[in-house]
Amino acid sequence: MSIRHVNVTTRVGAEGPYRVDLPLDPGTLNERLFDIGLWLVERDIPHQARILMEPEHERLRVSFPDVENADAFRKRFGSRLNS
């Protein structure tokens, strides 16, 4: 089995220290990514997103350079903050 992942970036070259992991449902992946992308762009928040599709992971990890934006993202989309 090959490892598949997609990196989506805007203005951040390196992964930020504050990460939010969201469970990933392949059936709603495109819709969820669209909603997340709109939210991030509307707020002009620097971020890095990585989608891990291995069966043991199946999550979307979004990292931020600051805790305020990471916490706002967590409150909007759920899950927990990892730093």
Biopython code that builds the backbone (N, CA, C, O; Angstrom):
import numpy as np
from Bio.PDB.StructureBuilder import StructureBuilder

atoms = [
    (1, "MET", "N", (0.844, -1.177, 0.000)),
    (1, "MET", "CA", (0.000, 0.000, 0.000)),
    (1, "MET", "C", (0.887, 1.238, 0.000)),
    (1, "MET", "O", (1.796, 1.355, 0.821)),
    (2, "SER", "N", (0.627, 2.142, -0.904)),
    (2, "SER", "CA", (1.414, 3.371, -0.950)),
    (2, "SER", "C", (0.799, 4.416, -0.036)),
    (2, "SER", "O", (-0.417, 4.452, 0.154)),
    (3, "ILE", "N", (1.637, 5.255, 0.522)),
    (3, "ILE", "CA", (1.179, 6.335, 1.383)),
    (3, "ILE", "C", (0.743, 7.483, 0.490)),
    (3, "ILE", "O", (1.496, 7.916, -0.383)),
    (4, "ARG", "N", (-0.466, 7.975, 0.702)),
    (4, "ARG", "CA", (-0.983, 9.078, -0.092)),
    (4, "ARG", "C", (-1.231, 10.261, 0.821)),
    (4, "ARG", "O", (-1.821, 10.112, 1.891)),
    (5, "HIS", "N", (-0.787, 11.428, 0.406)),
    (5, "HIS", "CA", (-1.115, 12.643, 1.139)),
    (5, "HIS", "C", (-1.085, 13.824, 0.194)),
    (5, "HIS", "O", (-0.472, 13.774, -0.872)),
    (6, "VAL", "N", (-1.751, 14.877, 0.598)),
    (6, "VAL", "CA", (-1.818, 16.108, -0.177)),
    (6, "VAL", "C", (-1.463, 17.245, 0.756)),
    (6, "VAL", "O", (-1.990, 17.316, 1.866)),
    (7, "ASN", "N", (-0.587, 18.132, 0.336)),
    (7, "ASN", "CA", (-0.271, 19.322, 1.114)),
    (7, "ASN", "C", (-0.952, 20.516, 0.465)),
    (7, "ASN", "O", (-0.858, 20.709, -0.747)),
    (8, "VAL", "N", (-1.627, 21.304, 1.261)),
    (8, "VAL", "CA", (-2.284, 22.514, 0.787)),
    (8, "VAL", "C", (-1.700, 23.669, 1.580)),
    (8, "VAL", "O", (-1.786, 23.678, 2.808)),
    (9, "THR", "N", (-1.105, 24.644, 0.900)),
    (9, "THR", "CA", (-0.483, 25.746, 1.624)),
    (9, "THR", "C", (-0.919, 27.076, 1.037)),
    (9, "THR", "O", (-1.323, 27.151, -0.123)),
    (10, "THR", "N", (-0.835, 28.129, 1.845)),
    (10, "THR", "CA", (-1.054, 29.482, 1.346)),
    (10, "THR", "C", (0.216, 30.282, 1.571)),
    (10, "THR", "O", (1.027, 30.409, 0.653)),
    (11, "ARG", "N", (0.414, 30.830, 2.774)),
    (11, "ARG", "CA", (1.543, 31.707, 3.012)),
    (11, "ARG", "C", (2.590, 31.140, 3.963)),
    (11, "ARG", "O", (3.591, 31.808, 4.224)),
    (12, "VAL", "N", (2.403, 29.957, 4.480)),
    (12, "VAL", "CA", (3.333, 29.413, 5.464)),
    (12, "VAL", "C", (4.164, 28.330, 4.803)),
    (12, "VAL", "O", (3.618, 27.367, 4.263)),
    (13, "GLY", "N", (5.479, 28.479, 4.841)),
    (13, "GLY", "CA", (6.348, 27.483, 4.243)),
    (13, "GLY", "C", (6.614, 26.313, 5.166)),
    (13, "GLY", "O", (6.757, 25.181, 4.705)),
    (14, "ALA", "N", (6.681, 26.566, 6.452)),
    (14, "ALA", "CA", (6.965, 25.515, 7.422)),
    (14, "ALA", "C", (5.729, 25.247, 8.267)),
    (14, "ALA", "O", (4.854, 26.101, 8.408)),
    (15, "GLU", "N", (5.677, 24.053, 8.820)),
    (15, "GLU", "CA", (4.549, 23.703, 9.683)),
    (15, "GLU", "C", (4.581, 24.548, 10.940)),
    (15, "GLU", "O", (5.631, 24.702, 11.564)),
    (16, "GLY", "N", (3.442, 25.093, 11.314)),
    (16, "GLY", "CA", (3.344, 25.897, 12.523)),
    (16, "GLY", "C", (3.346, 25.024, 13.763)),
    (16, "GLY", "O", (3.091, 23.823, 13.676)),
    (17, "PRO", "N", (3.631, 25.611, 14.914)),
    (17, "PRO", "CA", (3.722, 24.824, 16.144)),
    (17, "PRO", "C", (2.370, 24.420, 16.729)),
    (17, "PRO", "O", (2.323, 23.559, 17.609)),
    (18, "TYR", "N", (1.272, 25.015, 16.267)),
    (18, "TYR", "CA", (-0.051, 24.701, 16.810)),
    (18, "TYR", "C", (-0.847, 23.945, 15.760)),
    (18, "TYR", "O", (-1.105, 24.464, 14.674)),
    (19, "ARG", "N", (-1.236, 22.713, 16.086)),
    (19, "ARG", "CA", (-1.890, 21.837, 15.115)),
    (19, "ARG", "C", (-3.276, 21.425, 15.601)),
    (19, "ARG", "O", (-3.504, 21.204, 16.790)),
    (20, "VAL", "N", (-4.187, 21.329, 14.645)),
    (20, "VAL", "CA", (-5.524, 20.815, 14.913)),
    (20, "VAL", "C", (-5.730, 19.627, 13.978)),
    (20, "VAL", "O", (-5.595, 19.761, 12.762)),
    (21, "ASP", "N", (-6.054, 18.470, 14.541)),
    (21, "ASP", "CA", (-6.323, 17.265, 13.761)),
    (21, "ASP", "C", (-7.826, 17.038, 13.695)),
    (21, "ASP", "O", (-8.506, 16.988, 14.720)),
    (22, "LEU", "N", (-8.333, 16.902, 12.474)),
    (22, "LEU", "CA", (-9.759, 16.647, 12.273)),
    (22, "LEU", "C", (-9.934, 15.250, 11.696)),
    (22, "LEU", "O", (-9.179, 14.859, 10.805)),
    (23, "PRO", "N", (-10.913, 14.488, 12.181)),
    (23, "PRO", "CA", (-11.194, 13.193, 11.559)),
    (23, "PRO", "C", (-11.611, 13.411, 10.109)),
    (23, "PRO", "O", (-12.257, 14.405, 9.779)),
    (24, "LEU", "N", (-11.240, 12.488, 9.266)),
    (24, "LEU", "CA", (-11.467, 12.632, 7.833)),
    (24, "LEU", "C", (-12.468, 11.597, 7.346)),
    (24, "LEU", "O", (-12.294, 10.399, 7.570)),
    (25, "ASP", "N", (-13.504, 12.058, 6.689)),
    (25, "ASP", "CA", (-14.482, 11.182, 6.058)),
    (25, "ASP", "C", (-14.305, 11.336, 4.551)),
    (25, "ASP", "O", (-14.671, 12.372, 3.997)),
    (26, "PRO", "N", (-13.746, 10.319, 3.870)),
    (26, "PRO", "CA", (-13.504, 10.450, 2.427)),
    (26, "PRO", "C", (-14.752, 10.826, 1.633)),
    (26, "PRO", "O", (-14.638, 11.441, 0.572)),
    (27, "GLY", "N", (-15.933, 10.471, 2.120)),
    (27, "GLY", "CA", (-17.166, 10.791, 1.406)),
    (27, "GLY", "C", (-17.503, 12.269, 1.392)),
    (27, "GLY", "O", (-18.198, 12.737, 0.489)),
    (28, "THR", "N", (-17.020, 13.016, 2.385)),
    (28, "THR", "CA", (-17.304, 14.455, 2.458)),
    (28, "THR", "C", (-16.033, 15.296, 2.364)),
    (28, "THR", "O", (-16.041, 16.479, 2.705)),
    (29, "LEU", "N", (-14.948, 14.689, 1.905)),
    (29, "LEU", "CA", (-13.649, 15.365, 1.875)),
    (29, "LEU", "C", (-13.689, 16.674, 1.094)),
    (29, "LEU", "O", (-13.263, 17.706, 1.615)),
    (30, "ASN", "N", (-14.186, 16.660, -0.137)),
    (30, "ASN", "CA", (-14.166, 17.879, -0.958)),
    (30, "ASN", "C", (-14.978, 19.002, -0.332)),
    (30, "ASN", "O", (-14.528, 20.147, -0.295)),
    (31, "GLU", "N", (-16.170, 18.687, 0.161)),
    (31, "GLU", "CA", (-17.015, 19.701, 0.790)),
    (31, "GLU", "C", (-16.347, 20.265, 2.044)),
    (31, "GLU", "O", (-16.365, 21.474, 2.274)),
    (32, "ARG", "N", (-15.765, 19.393, 2.842)),
    (32, "ARG", "CA", (-15.102, 19.833, 4.084)),
    (32, "ARG", "C", (-13.899, 20.720, 3.775)),
    (32, "ARG", "O", (-13.709, 21.758, 4.410)),
    (33, "LEU", "N", (-13.083, 20.309, 2.794)),
    (33, "LEU", "CA", (-11.924, 21.122, 2.414)),
    (33, "LEU", "C", (-12.361, 22.484, 1.886)),
    (33, "LEU", "O", (-11.719, 23.493, 2.179)),
    (34, "PHE", "N", (-13.431, 22.527, 1.122)),
    (34, "PHE", "CA", (-13.939, 23.793, 0.603)),
    (34, "PHE", "C", (-14.338, 24.719, 1.752)),
    (34, "PHE", "O", (-13.967, 25.893, 1.758)),
    (35, "ASP", "N", (-15.093, 24.196, 2.726)),
    (35, "ASP", "CA", (-15.511, 24.995, 3.886)),
    (35, "ASP", "C", (-14.312, 25.499, 4.684)),
    (35, "ASP", "O", (-14.269, 26.660, 5.090)),
    (36, "ILE", "N", (-13.351, 24.626, 4.901)),
    (36, "ILE", "CA", (-12.149, 25.006, 5.653)),
    (36, "ILE", "C", (-11.363, 26.058, 4.887)),
    (36, "ILE", "O", (-10.924, 27.055, 5.461)),
    (37, "GLY", "N", (-11.184, 25.833, 3.574)),
    (37, "GLY", "CA", (-10.449, 26.788, 2.754)),
    (37, "GLY", "C", (-11.086, 28.164, 2.754)),
    (37, "GLY", "O", (-10.388, 29.170, 2.875)),
    (38, "LEU", "N", (-12.404, 28.220, 2.620)),
    (38, "LEU", "CA", (-13.101, 29.509, 2.666)),
    (38, "LEU", "C", (-12.889, 30.208, 4.000)),
    (38, "LEU", "O", (-12.606, 31.405, 4.043)),
    (39, "TRP", "N", (-13.025, 29.468, 5.075)),
    (39, "TRP", "CA", (-12.863, 30.041, 6.415)),
    (39, "TRP", "C", (-11.466, 30.634, 6.586)),
    (39, "TRP", "O", (-11.315, 31.737, 7.112)),
    (40, "LEU", "N", (-10.449, 29.904, 6.143)),
    (40, "LEU", "CA", (-9.067, 30.374, 6.285)),
    (40, "LEU", "C", (-8.789, 31.592, 5.406)),
    (40, "LEU", "O", (-8.152, 32.547, 5.852)),
    (41, "VAL", "N", (-9.260, 31.565, 4.166)),
    (41, "VAL", "CA", (-9.013, 32.671, 3.237)),
    (41, "VAL", "C", (-9.770, 33.923, 3.669)),
    (41, "VAL", "O", (-9.223, 35.024, 3.609)),
    (42, "GLU", "N", (-11.025, 33.770, 4.105)),
    (42, "GLU", "CA", (-11.805, 34.925, 4.556)),
    (42, "GLU", "C", (-11.124, 35.651, 5.703)),
    (42, "GLU", "O", (-11.227, 36.873, 5.817)),
    (43, "ARG", "N", (-10.437, 34.917, 6.544)),
    (43, "ARG", "CA", (-9.773, 35.509, 7.709)),
    (43, "ARG", "C", (-8.297, 35.809, 7.458)),
    (43, "ARG", "O", (-7.610, 36.338, 8.332)),
    (44, "ASP", "N", (-7.805, 35.467, 6.250)),
    (44, "ASP", "CA", (-6.409, 35.696, 5.884)),
    (44, "ASP", "C", (-5.468, 35.129, 6.949)),
    (44, "ASP", "O", (-4.527, 35.795, 7.381)),
    (45, "ILE", "N", (-5.736, 33.896, 7.361)),
    (45, "ILE", "CA", (-4.952, 33.243, 8.406)),
    (45, "ILE", "C", (-3.848, 32.414, 7.759)),
    (45, "ILE", "O", (-4.140, 31.549, 6.933)),
    (46, "PRO", "N", (-2.583, 32.657, 8.117)),
    (46, "PRO", "CA", (-1.511, 31.793, 7.620)),
    (46, "PRO", "C", (-1.697, 30.392, 8.197)),
    (46, "PRO", "O", (-2.005, 30.235, 9.378)),
    (47, "HIS", "N", (-1.507, 29.378, 7.356)),
    (47, "HIS", "CA", (-1.719, 28.012, 7.804)),
    (47, "HIS", "C", (-1.029, 27.041, 6.862)),
    (47, "HIS", "O", (-0.563, 27.417, 5.787)),
    (48, "GLN", "N", (-0.972, 25.805, 7.280)),
    (48, "GLN", "CA", (-0.551, 24.708, 6.419)),
    (48, "GLN", "C", (-1.482, 23.544, 6.711)),
    (48, "GLN", "O", (-1.746, 23.235, 7.873)),
    (49, "ALA", "N", (-1.978, 22.898, 5.668)),
    (49, "ALA", "CA", (-2.870, 21.755, 5.849)),
    (49, "ALA", "C", (-2.243, 20.523, 5.220)),
    (49, "ALA", "O", (-1.635, 20.594, 4.151)),
    (50, "ARG", "N", (-2.398, 19.401, 5.892)),
    (50, "ARG", "CA", (-1.893, 18.137, 5.370)),
    (50, "ARG", "C", (-2.971, 17.084, 5.577)),
    (50, "ARG", "O", (-3.526, 16.945, 6.667)),
    (51, "ILE", "N", (-3.254, 16.353, 4.521)),
    (51, "ILE", "CA", (-4.256, 15.299, 4.582)),
    (51, "ILE", "C", (-3.524, 13.963, 4.585)),
    (51, "ILE", "O", (-2.755, 13.668, 3.670)),
    (52, "LEU", "N", (-3.764, 13.163, 5.610)),
    (52, "LEU", "CA", (-3.161, 11.841, 5.711)),
    (52, "LEU", "C", (-4.246, 10.809, 5.446)),
    (52, "LEU", "O", (-5.230, 10.735, 6.183)),
    (53, "MET", "N", (-4.071, 10.011, 4.397)),
    (53, "MET", "CA", (-5.113, 9.081, 3.976)),
    (53, "MET", "C", (-4.812, 7.631, 4.340)),
    (53, "MET", "O", (-5.568, 6.743, 3.946)),
    (54, "GLU", "N", (-3.731, 7.357, 5.080)),
    (54, "GLU", "CA", (-3.469, 5.991, 5.481)),
    (54, "GLU", "C", (-4.604, 5.535, 6.395)),
    (54, "GLU", "O", (-5.127, 6.343, 7.163)),
    (55, "PRO", "N", (-4.996, 4.266, 6.334)),
    (55, "PRO", "CA", (-6.131, 3.809, 7.146)),
    (55, "PRO", "C", (-5.974, 4.081, 8.640)),
    (55, "PRO", "O", (-6.963, 4.347, 9.324)),
    (56, "GLU", "N", (-4.764, 4.018, 9.146)),
    (56, "GLU", "CA", (-4.585, 4.243, 10.584)),
    (56, "GLU", "C", (-4.642, 5.719, 10.959)),
    (56, "GLU", "O", (-4.755, 6.041, 12.142)),
    (57, "HIS", "N", (-4.566, 6.626, 9.981)),
    (57, "HIS", "CA", (-4.588, 8.060, 10.280)),
    (57, "HIS", "C", (-5.918, 8.694, 9.871)),
    (57, "HIS", "O", (-6.675, 9.164, 10.720)),
    (58, "GLU", "N", (-6.193, 8.703, 8.582)),
    (58, "GLU", "CA", (-7.393, 9.326, 8.020)),
    (58, "GLU", "C", (-7.802, 10.588, 8.770)),
    (58, "GLU", "O", (-8.830, 10.630, 9.446)),
    (59, "ARG", "N", (-6.982, 11.595, 8.631)),
    (59, "ARG", "CA", (-7.239, 12.858, 9.311)),
    (59, "ARG", "C", (-6.724, 14.008, 8.461)),
    (59, "ARG", "O", (-5.917, 13.830, 7.548)),
    (60, "LEU", "N", (-7.208, 15.163, 8.787)),
    (60, "LEU", "CA", (-6.723, 16.409, 8.210)),
    (60, "LEU", "C", (-6.033, 17.151, 9.336)),
    (60, "LEU", "O", (-6.643, 17.413, 10.373)),
    (61, "ARG", "N", (-4.775, 17.490, 9.145)),
    (61, "ARG", "CA", (-4.028, 18.260, 10.142)),
    (61, "ARG", "C", (-3.784, 19.649, 9.574)),
    (61, "ARG", "O", (-3.218, 19.799, 8.491)),
    (62, "VAL", "N", (-4.215, 20.655, 10.308)),
    (62, "VAL", "CA", (-3.984, 22.039, 9.920)),
    (62, "VAL", "C", (-3.116, 22.659, 10.999)),
    (62, "VAL", "O", (-3.442, 22.585, 12.184)),
    (63, "SER", "N", (-2.002, 23.275, 10.588)),
    (63, "SER", "CA", (-1.106, 23.890, 11.571)),
    (63, "SER", "C", (-1.091, 25.402, 11.391)),
    (63, "SER", "O", (-1.258, 25.925, 10.289)),
    (64, "PHE", "N", (-0.885, 26.081, 12.511)),
    (64, "PHE", "CA", (-0.935, 27.538, 12.556)),
    (64, "PHE", "C", (0.282, 28.072, 13.303)),
    (64, "PHE", "O", (0.834, 27.382, 14.159)),
    (65, "PRO", "N", (0.710, 29.306, 12.984)),
    (65, "PRO", "CA", (1.850, 29.896, 13.684)),
    (65, "PRO", "C", (1.492, 30.445, 15.063)),
    (65, "PRO", "O", (2.386, 30.720, 15.863)),
    (66, "ASP", "N", (0.185, 30.610, 15.358)),
    (66, "ASP", "CA", (-0.194, 31.185, 16.654)),
    (66, "ASP", "C", (-1.390, 30.444, 17.241)),
    (66, "ASP", "O", (-2.213, 29.882, 16.518)),
    (67, "VAL", "N", (-1.463, 30.459, 18.558)),
    (67, "VAL", "CA", (-2.497, 29.710, 19.271)),
    (67, "VAL", "C", (-3.887, 30.316, 19.077)),
    (67, "VAL", "O", (-4.873, 29.579, 19.094)),
    (68, "GLU", "N", (-3.996, 31.620, 18.895)),
    (68, "GLU", "CA", (-5.303, 32.258, 18.749)),
    (68, "GLU", "C", (-6.039, 31.749, 17.513)),
    (68, "GLU", "O", (-7.214, 31.390, 17.590)),
    (69, "ASN", "N", (-5.345, 31.718, 16.371)),
    (69, "ASN", "CA", (-5.978, 31.234, 15.148)),
    (69, "ASN", "C", (-6.241, 29.733, 15.206)),
    (69, "ASN", "O", (-7.266, 29.263, 14.712)),
    (70, "ALA", "N", (-5.330, 28.984, 15.801)),
    (70, "ALA", "CA", (-5.537, 27.543, 15.948)),
    (70, "ALA", "C", (-6.767, 27.267, 16.802)),
    (70, "ALA", "O", (-7.556, 26.378, 16.483)),
    (71, "ASP", "N", (-6.934, 28.016, 17.874)),
    (71, "ASP", "CA", (-8.081, 27.820, 18.758)),
    (71, "ASP", "C", (-9.386, 28.232, 18.069)),
    (71, "ASP", "O", (-10.408, 27.565, 18.235)),
    (72, "ALA", "N", (-9.360, 29.317, 17.302)),
    (72, "ALA", "CA", (-10.552, 29.740, 16.556)),
    (72, "ALA", "C", (-10.948, 28.670, 15.533)),
    (72, "ALA", "O", (-12.132, 28.388, 15.353)),
    (73, "PHE", "N", (-9.964, 28.082, 14.871)),
    (73, "PHE", "CA", (-10.223, 27.010, 13.908)),
    (73, "PHE", "C", (-10.821, 25.797, 14.616)),
    (73, "PHE", "O", (-11.786, 25.204, 14.133)),
    (74, "ARG", "N", (-10.257, 25.436, 15.743)),
    (74, "ARG", "CA", (-10.740, 24.294, 16.517)),
    (74, "ARG", "C", (-12.188, 24.509, 16.947)),
    (74, "ARG", "O", (-13.009, 23.595, 16.868)),
    (75, "LYS", "N", (-12.491, 25.713, 17.400)),
    (75, "LYS", "CA", (-13.862, 26.012, 17.834)),
    (75, "LYS", "C", (-14.850, 25.940, 16.666)),
    (75, "LYS", "O", (-15.994, 25.524, 16.845)),
    (76, "ARG", "N", (-14.413, 26.341, 15.483)),
    (76, "ARG", "CA", (-15.296, 26.332, 14.308)),
    (76, "ARG", "C", (-15.500, 24.926, 13.750)),
    (76, "ARG", "O", (-16.616, 24.563, 13.379)),
    (77, "PHE", "N", (-14.420, 24.129, 13.690)),
    (77, "PHE", "CA", (-14.488, 22.836, 13.013)),
    (77, "PHE", "C", (-14.404, 21.636, 13.948)),
    (77, "PHE", "O", (-14.525, 20.499, 13.492)),
    (78, "GLY", "N", (-14.202, 21.857, 15.232)),
    (78, "GLY", "CA", (-14.162, 20.750, 16.185)),
    (78, "GLY", "C", (-12.774, 20.177, 16.364)),
    (78, "GLY", "O", (-11.794, 20.729, 15.863)),
    (79, "SER", "N", (-12.692, 19.088, 17.066)),
    (79, "SER", "CA", (-11.472, 18.349, 17.372)),
    (79, "SER", "C", (-10.687, 19.019, 18.477)),
    (79, "SER", "O", (-11.235, 19.804, 19.250)),
    (80, "ARG", "N", (-9.387, 18.707, 18.554)),
    (80, "ARG", "CA", (-8.580, 19.205, 19.666)),
    (80, "ARG", "C", (-7.336, 19.911, 19.156)),
    (80, "ARG", "O", (-6.891, 19.695, 18.029)),
    (81, "LEU", "N", (-6.794, 20.749, 20.005)),
    (81, "LEU", "CA", (-5.582, 21.510, 19.691)),
    (81, "LEU", "C", (-4.381, 20.727, 20.189)),
    (81, "LEU", "O", (-4.353, 20.294, 21.341)),
    (82, "ASN", "N", (-3.380, 20.542, 19.321)),
    (82, "ASN", "CA", (-2.127, 19.870, 19.680)),
    (82, "ASN", "C", (-0.999, 20.864, 19.505)),
    (82, "ASN", "O", (-0.899, 21.515, 18.465)),
    (83, "SER", "N", (-0.156, 20.986, 20.500)),
    (83, "SER", "CA", (1.003, 21.882, 20.338)),
    (83, "SER", "C", (2.255, 21.199, 20.794)),
    (83, "SER", "O", (3.335, 21.787, 20.737)),
]
sb = StructureBuilder()
sb.init_structure("model")
sb.init_model(0)
sb.init_chain("A")
sb.init_seg("    ")
for serial, (resi, resn, name, xyz) in enumerate(atoms, 1):
    if name == "N":
        sb.init_residue(resn, " ", resi, " ")
    sb.init_atom(name, np.array(xyz, "f"), 0.0, 1.0, " ", f" {name:<3s}", serial, name[0])
structure = sb.get_structure()
